[in-house]
């Protein structure tokens, strides 16, 4: 896709400004005239953003293939691998627990473990996701 010219960018900007003043029913009519049946949303802001996204991607292009693949993944991204020599620490019930990262293993209280989950279970007495217990996995945001 070639670069858009200045005139088409100005036209897009004007169209986006016009969207800002449209009430919900006008946004639905706008959508319907361009792409068929409008989504049954009650949120004016969300419908505005969806229309703006479609207008901008039509002119400027959408997301690159890598970003699309990342968004379409259904699994939670894996925690980054910790380099050997790192140390993770977690306070649990008033006690600090330190785990040293070694090549292919974790060292906790003088014993080697294959996973952080085993160590988290050892500490808590219940099953835990190790990376989550030690704060290495981002928290999911409610959708």
N, C-alpha and C positions, 0 to 999 in steps of 0.2 A: 504494500500500500504506500502510495506516495505521500509526501507531506501536504497537508491541507494549505490552501492559500489564505491570505489574510482576510479576504472577503468571506470565505466560508467560515472562518473562525469568528468573525464579527457576527455573522448570521446565527451561529450557534449560541454565542453569548447573549444575543437579543432574545432568542427562543428560550434560553434558560431563565432570563429575567422575567419573561412573560409567564413562565410556569409558576414563579413565586407568587403571583397575584391570583392564580386560578383556584377556585374552590373545588371540592371533591368531584362534583358532578361534571364540571368542565374538564378536569383531568381525565376522567373516565371517557368522555367524548373524544378528547385529544388522542388517548391511547387507542380507542376503537377505530378512529379514522386511519391510524397508521399500522396497527398490528393486529387488529381484530378485537375480540372480546377482552375487555379490561379485567384485571384481577379483582376479585370481590374483597377489596380492602376497605377498611374504615379510616385508615390513617392517611391523612392528606400528605404528611411529610414523607412517609414511606413511598407512596405512589409517585410523588414528585421526584424523589431520588431514583426510583426505578426508571422513570421516563428520562431523566437527565442522563443516567448511565447509558441507556439505549441510544440516545442522541449522540453522546460523546463517543461511544465505541463505533457507531456507524461512521463517524468522521475521522476519528483518531486511531481506531483499532482497539481490540480488546486486550485481555491478559495474554502474556506469553505462555507457551506450552508448559514450561516448568511450574509456573504459578497455578495454572489450571489443574495440573496433575496433583499438586499439593492440596488444593482445595477439594479435590474429588476423593482424596484418601478418606477412608472410613475409620482408620485406626488413629489412636493418639500418638503423636510423634514420640519416638523413643528418646530417652534421656541421653544427653551427650556422653560419650565414653570418657571416663575420668583417666587422666594419665597416671601411670605408676608414680608413686611418691606423693600423691595428693592425700589429703585427709578430710574426711567428712565428720561433722560433729552434730549431735542432736541432744538436746536436754529432754529427758523424759522423767516425769515425776520427781523433779528436783535433782536428778543425777545427770551429769554430762557423760555422754558416750562418744568415744572417738574411734573411728575406723580408718585404718591406713590402707591405701590402694596399692596393691603389688601387681606384678605381671601375672594376669590370669587368676587372681585371687584377692580376697580382702582379709585383712588381719584385724581381729577384734579380741581383746584381752588375751593375747598370746596364742590364739587359735586361728587357723586359716579357714575361710569360708568361700564357697564358690559364688554366693550371691548376697546382695544386700538384704534381700527378703528373708533369708535364713537368719541373718543378724537381727533384723527388726523383730522377727518372731521370737528370737532368743531374749531380746530385751523386754518385749511386751507380754510374752506368753500367749499371744494370739497371732493369727496370720495377718501379715501386712505386705503391701507392695513396698519393697525396699526403697526404690528411688523416691517414691512418694513420702515415705516415712522420714527420709533424710532431707526432704525439701528439694530434690533434684528434678522433679517433674512439675511443670506448670499446672496450676489449678484450673479446672474447667470452669468456664463462665456459663451460668444458667442461660438457656436459650428460650 
